[in-house]
Amino acid sequence: MSTKSNPPEFSADETAFPDRSNNPQRLPSWLKVSARFSPNYHRIKEILAENKLHSVCQEASCPNIRECFGEGTATFLLMGPHCTRGCGFCNVATGRPSGLDYEEPARLASVVSELKLKQVVITSVTRDDLPDGGAFIFANTIELLRKQDNKVRIEILVPDMRGEVEPIQTMLASGPDVFAHNVETIRRLYPRVRPGADLNRSLKVLRIADRYAPRPVVKTGFMVGLGENFDEIRELFGQIYDCGTQIVTVGQYLRPSRNHLPVEKFYHPDEFLEIAVMGKNIGFQHVETGPMVRSSYRAFHQSKDILGGQE
């Protein structure tokens, strides 16, 4: 579990995750991140650029990008950088996507081989313009990764596919080790935070994965700081647990720009610890909480005990 009750202090030359609004909110000390870049960080960026691949680390301005790239890991973003939805929290660009790049899965598999990854996390923009939401691309990517290395662990973080069963089953049939779909926030905030989505639809996605055989590890995540309260967090925990979720991640929402929703509250690390205890008491097998936690952060460590614990 990544939460620490005593957050580390940072020196004055370290910078906070950026809020590019006209009236940026002053961030607490535990949300300061180092501006240092390792050689591996630049190497990963160059490999992705050379192979015309996108990472959600870059497109969503993840605060952990320096750490993850520095360790030689990345979460791959399939089907381009443009999403067909415009959620109020997300920094991935909204727009009309171009046609599919059918060579992308092969390039991704090649890069995974080059990086010698133990676990691969693959996600995508939402492609409501496609009949299957892009399920075929997920399945093809997993197939190529398995041909390359049948021991690599594969986690997919998928859109809601409009709640349609067939595309979800197509992705499940390709054999991911971990199937993740993020609920993102509590029910009351959906109209403001996720206007193109629906909590019941997201719960349905998790339920389909839970009932599929062979069953993958089922995972979800959500943000805090958008105006929810602890009773609503507890209620959401219960809803996702009832759908068979085994792993849940909870992190602090950080405003990417003035065009995004404002932060209503910065949770203290002690509050994240309280949320983690709440989740463990409900019965989740792994609860990852903390100010900088994101769905694919430390993904290998989140699932390794459930999948057998191999290093």
C-alpha positions as CSV (number, residue, x, y, z in Angstrom):
1,M,0.0,0.0,0.0
2,S,1.5,3.3,-1.0
3,T,-0.1,5.6,1.6
4,K,2.2,7.1,4.2
5,S,0.9,8.9,7.3
6,N,3.9,11.2,7.3
7,P,4.3,12.6,3.8
8,P,7.8,13.5,2.6
9,E,9.0,17.1,2.6
10,F,10.3,18.6,-0.6
11,S,12.9,21.2,-1.2
12,A,12.1,24.6,-2.8
13,D,13.5,23.6,-6.2
14,E,10.8,20.9,-6.6
15,T,7.7,21.8,-8.5
16,A,4.0,20.9,-8.0
17,F,1.9,19.1,-10.5
18,P,0.8,22.0,-12.7
19,D,-2.5,23.8,-12.5
20,R,-2.5,26.0,-15.6
21,S,-5.6,27.9,-14.6
22,N,-5.6,31.7,-14.1
23,N,-6.0,31.3,-10.4
24,P,-3.9,28.2,-9.6
25,Q,-4.6,26.5,-6.3
26,R,-1.7,26.3,-3.9
27,L,-0.9,22.7,-3.5
28,P,0.0,21.1,-0.1
29,S,3.5,19.9,0.4
30,W,2.7,16.2,-0.1
31,L,1.6,17.0,-3.7
32,K,5.0,18.4,-4.7
33,V,7.0,16.2,-7.2
34,S,10.6,16.3,-8.2
35,A,11.4,17.9,-11.5
36,R,14.5,15.7,-12.0
37,F,14.6,13.6,-15.2
38,S,16.6,10.3,-15.4
39,P,18.3,9.1,-18.6
40,N,15.6,6.4,-18.8
41,Y,12.9,9.0,-18.8
42,H,14.3,10.4,-22.1
43,R,14.9,6.9,-23.5
44,I,11.3,5.9,-23.0
45,K,10.0,9.1,-24.6
46,E,12.3,8.6,-27.6
47,I,11.2,4.9,-28.0
48,L,7.6,5.9,-28.0
49,A,8.1,8.7,-30.4
50,E,10.2,6.6,-32.8
51,N,7.4,4.0,-32.9
52,K,4.6,6.5,-33.2
53,L,3.1,5.2,-29.9
54,H,1.2,7.2,-27.3
55,S,1.2,6.7,-23.5
56,V,-1.5,7.8,-21.2
57,C,1.3,9.0,-18.9
58,Q,2.0,11.8,-21.4
59,E,-1.5,12.4,-22.8
60,A,-3.2,12.6,-19.4
61,S,-0.3,14.5,-17.8
62,C,0.2,11.9,-15.1
63,P,2.1,13.2,-12.0
64,N,4.1,9.9,-11.8
65,I,5.5,10.1,-15.3
66,R,9.1,10.8,-14.2
67,E,9.1,7.9,-11.8
68,C,7.5,5.4,-14.1
69,F,9.5,6.3,-17.2
70,G,12.6,6.4,-15.0
71,E,11.9,2.8,-14.0
72,G,11.4,1.8,-17.7
73,T,7.6,1.4,-17.6
74,A,4.8,3.0,-19.4
75,T,1.0,2.6,-19.9
76,F,0.3,2.4,-23.6
77,L,-2.5,4.4,-25.1
78,L,-4.1,2.7,-28.1
79,M,-6.1,4.2,-31.0
80,G,-4.6,7.6,-31.1
81,P,-4.6,10.7,-28.7
82,H,-8.1,11.9,-29.4
83,C,-11.1,10.8,-27.3
84,T,-14.7,11.0,-28.5
85,R,-15.9,12.1,-25.0
86,G,-15.1,15.2,-23.0
87,C,-15.0,14.4,-19.3
88,G,-14.5,17.4,-17.0
89,F,-11.5,15.9,-15.2
90,C,-9.4,14.4,-18.1
91,N,-6.5,15.9,-19.9
92,V,-6.7,13.6,-22.9
93,A,-7.7,15.7,-25.9
94,T,-11.3,15.5,-27.1
95,G,-11.8,15.5,-30.9
96,R,-12.7,13.5,-34.0
97,P,-10.3,10.6,-34.1
98,S,-8.6,9.6,-37.4
99,G,-8.9,6.1,-38.8
100,L,-7.4,3.2,-37.1
101,D,-3.7,2.3,-37.3
102,Y,-3.8,-1.4,-37.8
103,E,0.0,-1.7,-37.4
104,E,-0.1,-0.1,-34.0
105,P,-0.4,-3.4,-32.1
106,A,2.7,-4.9,-33.8
107,R,4.7,-1.8,-33.0
108,L,3.6,-1.9,-29.4
109,A,4.5,-5.6,-29.1
110,S,8.0,-4.7,-30.5
111,V,8.5,-1.9,-28.0
112,V,7.4,-4.2,-25.1
113,S,10.1,-6.6,-26.2
114,E,12.7,-3.8,-26.3
115,L,11.8,-2.6,-22.9
116,K,11.7,-6.2,-21.4
117,L,8.6,-5.4,-19.4
118,K,7.2,-8.0,-16.8
119,Q,3.8,-6.5,-17.0
120,V,2.2,-4.4,-19.7
121,V,-0.7,-2.0,-19.1
122,I,-2.7,-1.1,-22.2
123,T,-5.5,1.4,-22.3
124,S,-7.2,3.5,-25.0
125,V,-9.1,6.6,-25.7
126,T,-12.9,6.1,-25.9
127,R,-13.8,5.5,-29.5
128,D,-17.6,5.8,-29.7
129,D,-17.2,6.3,-33.5
130,L,-16.2,2.6,-33.9
131,P,-18.9,-0.1,-34.0
132,D,-17.0,-2.3,-31.5
133,G,-15.4,0.6,-29.6
134,G,-12.0,-0.7,-30.6
135,A,-12.3,-4.1,-28.9
136,F,-10.6,-5.8,-31.9
137,I,-7.5,-3.6,-31.5
138,F,-7.2,-4.6,-27.8
139,A,-7.6,-8.3,-28.7
140,N,-5.1,-8.1,-31.5
141,T,-2.6,-6.4,-29.3
142,I,-2.9,-9.0,-26.6
143,E,-2.6,-11.8,-29.2
144,L,0.7,-10.3,-30.5
145,L,2.1,-9.8,-27.0
146,R,1.3,-13.4,-26.1
147,K,3.1,-14.7,-29.3
148,Q,6.1,-12.6,-28.3
149,D,6.2,-13.7,-24.7
150,N,3.6,-16.0,-23.2
151,K,4.7,-15.2,-19.7
152,V,4.2,-11.4,-19.9
153,R,1.4,-10.2,-17.7
154,I,-1.1,-8.1,-19.5
155,E,-3.4,-5.6,-17.9
156,I,-6.0,-3.7,-20.0
157,L,-7.8,-0.6,-18.8
158,V,-10.8,-0.3,-21.0
159,P,-13.6,2.3,-21.8
160,D,-17.2,1.3,-21.0
161,M,-17.8,0.3,-24.7
162,R,-21.3,1.9,-24.3
163,G,-22.1,-1.1,-22.0
164,E,-22.4,-3.5,-25.0
165,V,-21.6,-7.1,-24.0
166,E,-20.0,-8.4,-27.2
167,P,-17.1,-5.9,-27.4
168,I,-16.3,-6.5,-23.7
169,Q,-16.4,-10.3,-24.2
170,T,-14.1,-9.9,-27.2
171,M,-11.5,-8.3,-25.0
172,L,-12.0,-10.8,-22.2
173,A,-11.7,-13.7,-24.7
174,S,-8.2,-12.5,-25.7
175,G,-7.0,-13.5,-22.2
176,P,-5.8,-10.4,-20.2
177,D,-4.5,-11.2,-16.7
178,V,-6.1,-8.1,-15.3
179,F,-9.2,-6.4,-16.6
180,A,-9.7,-2.9,-15.4
181,H,-12.4,-0.3,-16.0
182,N,-12.5,2.9,-13.9
183,V,-15.7,4.1,-12.3
184,E,-13.8,7.5,-11.7
185,T,-16.2,9.1,-9.2
186,I,-19.3,8.7,-7.1
187,R,-22.8,8.5,-8.6
188,R,-23.9,12.0,-7.6
189,L,-21.0,13.6,-9.5
190,Y,-21.4,11.7,-12.8
191,P,-23.5,14.5,-14.6
192,R,-20.7,17.0,-13.9
193,V,-17.6,14.8,-14.0
194,R,-18.5,12.2,-16.6
195,P,-21.5,13.6,-18.6
196,G,-21.1,11.0,-21.4
197,A,-21.0,8.0,-19.0
198,D,-23.2,6.3,-16.5
199,L,-22.2,4.6,-13.2
200,N,-24.6,1.7,-13.8
201,R,-23.0,1.1,-17.2
202,S,-19.5,1.0,-15.6
203,L,-20.7,-1.4,-12.9
204,K,-22.1,-3.6,-15.7
205,V,-18.7,-3.7,-17.3
206,L,-17.1,-4.9,-14.1
207,R,-19.9,-7.5,-13.6
208,I,-19.4,-8.9,-17.1
209,A,-15.7,-9.4,-16.3
210,D,-16.4,-11.0,-13.0
211,R,-18.7,-13.6,-14.5
212,Y,-16.5,-14.4,-17.5
213,A,-14.6,-17.7,-17.7
214,P,-11.7,-17.9,-17.6
215,R,-11.9,-15.0,-15.1
216,P,-9.3,-12.3,-15.0
217,V,-8.4,-10.2,-12.0
218,V,-11.0,-7.4,-11.9
219,K,-9.9,-3.9,-11.1
220,T,-11.3,-0.4,-10.9
221,G,-10.3,3.0,-9.7
222,F,-11.7,6.4,-8.8
223,M,-10.6,9.9,-7.8
224,V,-11.3,12.0,-4.7
225,G,-11.3,15.8,-4.4
226,L,-14.3,16.5,-6.6
227,G,-16.8,17.1,-3.9
228,E,-17.6,13.6,-2.6
229,N,-17.8,12.8,1.1
230,F,-16.8,9.7,3.1
231,D,-20.3,8.2,3.2
232,E,-20.4,8.4,-0.6
233,I,-16.9,6.8,-0.9
234,R,-18.1,4.0,1.3
235,E,-21.2,3.5,-0.8
236,L,-19.1,3.4,-4.0
237,F,-16.8,0.8,-2.4
238,G,-19.8,-1.3,-1.7
239,Q,-21.1,-1.0,-5.3
240,I,-17.9,-2.0,-7.0
241,Y,-17.2,-4.8,-4.5
242,D,-20.6,-6.3,-5.3
243,C,-19.5,-6.4,-8.9
244,G,-16.6,-8.7,-8.1
245,T,-13.8,-6.1,-8.0
246,Q,-10.6,-7.4,-6.4
247,I,-8.3,-4.4,-6.8
248,V,-9.3,-0.7,-6.3
249,T,-7.1,2.4,-6.7
250,V,-8.0,5.8,-5.2
251,G,-6.0,8.9,-5.9
252,Q,-6.3,12.7,-5.6
253,Y,-7.9,14.6,-8.5
254,L,-5.5,17.3,-9.8
255,R,-6.8,20.0,-12.2
256,P,-4.9,19.9,-15.5
257,S,-6.0,23.4,-16.7
258,R,-8.5,26.2,-16.2
259,N,-10.8,24.4,-18.6
260,H,-11.1,21.5,-16.2
261,L,-13.1,21.0,-13.0
262,P,-11.6,22.7,-9.9
263,V,-10.3,20.7,-7.0
264,E,-12.9,20.9,-4.1
265,K,-10.5,19.3,-1.6
266,F,-7.0,18.1,-1.2
267,Y,-7.0,14.9,0.9
268,H,-4.3,14.5,3.5
269,P,-2.3,11.3,3.3
270,D,-3.8,10.3,6.6
271,E,-7.3,10.5,5.0
272,F,-6.1,8.2,2.2
273,L,-5.0,5.8,4.8
274,E,-8.5,5.9,6.3
275,I,-9.9,5.3,2.9
276,A,-7.6,2.3,2.4
277,V,-8.7,0.8,5.8
278,M,-12.3,1.3,4.7
279,G,-11.7,-0.6,1.5
280,K,-9.8,-3.5,3.2
281,N,-12.6,-3.8,5.7
282,I,-15.1,-4.2,2.9
283,G,-13.1,-7.1,1.6
284,F,-11.0,-6.0,-1.5
285,Q,-7.9,-8.1,-2.0
286,H,-5.8,-5.0,-2.8
287,V,-6.4,-1.3,-2.1
288,E,-4.0,1.2,-3.4
289,T,-4.6,4.8,-2.1
290,G,-2.6,7.9,-2.0
291,P,-2.3,11.5,-3.3
292,M,-0.4,10.4,-6.4
293,V,-2.0,7.0,-7.0
294,R,-3.3,6.4,-10.5
295,S,-4.9,3.3,-11.9
296,S,-1.8,1.9,-13.6
297,Y,0.7,3.2,-11.0
298,R,2.6,0.2,-9.6
299,A,0.3,-2.1,-11.5
300,F,2.6,-5.1,-11.3
301,H,2.8,-4.9,-7.5
302,Q,-1.0,-4.5,-7.2
303,S,-1.8,-7.8,-8.9
304,K,1.3,-10.0,-8.2
305,D,0.0,-11.7,-5.1
306,I,-3.4,-12.4,-6.7
307,L,-1.7,-13.7,-9.9
308,G,0.7,-15.9,-8.0
309,G,3.4,-13.5,-6.8
310,Q,6.1,-14.3,-9.4
311,E,8.8,-11.7,-9.7
